[in-house]
Amino acid sequence: MISLDAATFLLQWSVGCLAYLWVTTRRREVSLGYGWLMRGLFGFMALGAAFVGFRYGDLPVREVSALATAAAAGYALWSSWVHRGAGVKYQRERVQVRSERITEMTGIDRETQEFDTSVGEFNPNLDLIAPAVGVVGVVAGGLAAGDPPWLSVSRMLVGALFLGCVTDAMSLGHWYLTQPGLPRAPLLQLVHHLGRIWPFEVGLLLISPGMIQVFNGTIEDGYGGMLGWFWAACAVTTLGLVFVTLMALKERYYSAVMAATGLLYLAILTAFGTDLVARAILSNPAA
């Protein structure tokens, strides 16, 4: 019904994370270092997908797409590094405002971060190239994963967004430690997106042949139905963590962001359980 392939999964995860990197970088609020971290990490993961695919798979379209994804992420990383002197728009504005406020309050001219206004800013749309070329490989992996093709491809694409969103949200939560004063809006946006993707992720996994058949016994999970209930617990808990995270971020204190990040740690575990446990059950030969 659906195969669980390591190369497709790695590419899927990489594409989702790079897509949501663009969602964050286009806001021009998060400092450039966050983009360097994410492009390097998930560009390398795309390379890993290509290696695994060439070594153990037989799907050239997916492997070439993975290489193109890594190359596009590397190009965006290089461009961001070249334009590092300019910083990002709203970061520059906040640094200037904060410095002026401190000077007014204390009468002391405080040394502030300098930006090179003669250098153009990094174009965040470059972050769209990697997921755009990577989605070709994700679709190819979906077509090869099982029947019916539309359902398999839909699960791959939505799964990429689901896993990418929760991973980027947790990573961005940590970035607040390195960029004090960063508004909560970028993190709130990712958490809201995660909540909106959840119904599609779970709904597609329930569609026949899917988890409904696991619950009624038509498909055997190999553990007397226990894995099916574990999947259900992961799915419900992920949604619950989304709501609790949003509630935490309503608090005014800075510690609320750290609490939200801890909750997103748990959400990564349950989100991956939601996606991977279902795919493992549905790829079981006994099914």
N, C-alpha and C positions, 0 to 999 in steps of 0.2 A: 504493500500500500504506500509506503514511503520509506526511503532509505536514509540512514543516518551516516553521512559522509563527512569525514574530518575536514577535507579541503573546502567543501561547500560551507560548512559551519564557520570555519575561520574567515572565509571571504565574506560571508553573511554578517558576521559580527563586525568585521573591519568596516564594511560599507555603511552599516547602520551608525557606527560611532563617528565616522567621517562626515556623514550627512548631518548629524546633530551638532558636530563641531561648527559647521557653517551656520546653523541656526543660532549658535552663541556668538560666533565671531562677527556676524553681520550687524550685531547690535552696537559694536564699537565701544564696548565698556570693559571687557576683560582684557587684561594685559597680554602682550604678545607671547610671553612665556607659556601660557596655557596652550596656545596653538602649537608651539614647538613640541611640547610634551605629547599632545594627542596625535599630531601628524607623524611624529617619529615612532610612537608606539604602534599605531594601527596601520601605518605604512609598512612597518616591519611585519606585522601580522599578515598583511596581504601577501608579502613575500613568502611567509610561511605557508600560506594557502597554496601558492604556486608550487612551492617545493613539494609539499605533500601530494598535490595533484599530479605533478609530473612523475613522482616516484611511485605512487601507489594507484593512481587513477587513470582514467582514459577519457578525458573530456577536454580537448585542447582549447575550446572556446572559453571555458571557465579559467583555465590556467593563464591564457594570454590576457584575459580580463583582469586577473589578479595581479599580473606583472604591470599592466597599465595603471591599475589603482595605486600600486606602490610608487610608480614613477610620478604620477600626478600629485600624490601626497608629498613626495620628495621635492617636486618643483615648487609647490606652495610653501613648503618649509624654507627652501632657499630664498624665495622671493620675500617672505616675511623677515628673514634674517637680514637681507640687503636693506630693507626699509625699517629696520629696528629703531633707528635714530628718531623717527617721527612719532613713535609710540602709537597710541590710538586716540581718537578724537575726544571721547568723554573722559578718558583717564587724564588727558592733559588738562582739560577744563577743571576737573575736581582737584588735581594737584595744585593748580594755581589758586583756586578759591580757598582751599584749606590753608595754604601758605599765607595768604592775605589775612585770613581770620586769626591765625596764630600771631601774626605780626601785630594786628590791632589789639589783641588781648594782652600780649606780653611786652610789646614794644621792642621785641628782639627780631632782627632779620634772620630767619632760619634758612639754612641751605636747603634748597629743593632740587628735585630731579629736573635735569635740563633736557629739553627736546630740540631736535634739529628741524626747524620749520622749513628749511630749504629742501628737505628730502620728502618725497611724496609718501603718503600712507600706503600700507599694504592693502591690496584689493581683496576683500573677503570673498568675493565671488570666485576666486581661484580655488577656494575650498569646495566648490561644487563639482569640479572636474573629476576628482577621485571617485566620489560615489556615483557620478553619472556613468563613468566607464565601468565601474564595478558592478552596477546593477545588471549589466549584460551577463556577467558570469553567474550572478545569483539566479537569474531567470534560467540560464542554461542548466545550472545545478538543480533547480526546481523541476524542469522538464525531465531530467534524468532520474529524479528521486522517486517518482511513482505516479500512479493513476488515481483519480482523473487529473490530467495535466493542469487544468485551471486551478484546482484546489491545491495541488502541490506547489505551484508557483506562487499563489496567493499566500500560502503559509510561509514560504521562504521570504517574501518581500515584507510582509507584516512582521514576521519574526525578526528580521534585520532591524526594523525601526524600533521594535519593542526592546530588544537587547541593547541596541545602540543608545537608546534614550536613557535607560536605567543606568548604564555604564557611565555615560557622560554626566548624568546628574550627580552620581556619587563622586566622580572625579572633580567636577566643578565645586562641589561642596568643600572639598579639601583645599581648593585654590583660594578660598577666602582667608586661609591662614597666611598666604603669601601676598595677598593684595587687600590689606585692611581698608575698609571704606567702600568696598565694592557693593553696589546695591543688590538687593535680593531678587530683583526682577528676572535676571537671567536664570537663576536656579528655579524660581517659581514657574517660569515658562516651561522648563524641562519636566518638572513634576506634573504640571497640568497636562502636558502632552502625553506623559506616561499613562495617566488616568484615562485619557481619550483613546489611546491605542489599545488598552486592555480589553475592551469588549470585542474588538476585531480579532485580537490574538486568541482569546478563549473561544469565541464563536467559531472561528475557522477550525480549531482543533476538535470541536464537538461535532462538526458536520460529518456525516457518514461518507466513507469509512473513517470513524474517529472515536473519540473518547466515550460517546454515548454507547457504542457497542461494547466498550470495555465494562461499563457499569451494568449493562444488562446480560453480560456473560457471553455475547456473541464472539467477542475477541478475548482471548485468554492472555493475561499479562504475565503469566508464569509464576505468580506469587499468590494465587487464590484471590485476586482482586485488590490486594493491598496496595500495589503501585498505583492503581486507578484512584484510590482514595487519597494517596499521598499527593498525586497530581492535583486533585481537587483542593486539598489543603494549601498547596503552594499557590494556586490561582487565587483563592479567596484571600489568603494572607497578603499577597502582593497588592491587591486592591485596598485592603485595610491599611497597609503601610503607606500607600499614597495619601489617603485621607489623614492619617496621623501626622505625616510629614508636613502636609499643608497647614494643619493646625499648629504645629510647632513653629512654622515660619511666620505665623501671625504675631508671635511674641516679639516684643521690641528688643529684648536683650540679645547681644552678640552670641551668647551661648546657645540660643535657639538654632542658629545656623549649624553649630557643631552637633546638636542633638538631631537635627534633620539629616545631617551627613551620616550619623550612626544608623539612623533608621533606613537610609538608602543602602547602607551596607547589607542590612537584612533583606531589603527589597531585591538586591542583585541575586542573592541566593534563591529566593522564592521565584523570581522572574525566570532565572535559568532553569529552575525545577519545572516551572510551568511549560517552558518550551521544550527542553531536552527530554524530560521524562516521558512526555506524550510521544515524541518522535521515537524514543527508544522502544516504547511499547508497540507502536504501530509498525516498527521495522522488525519486530520479533518474528522469526520464521513460523513460530507456533500460531501467530495471529492469522 
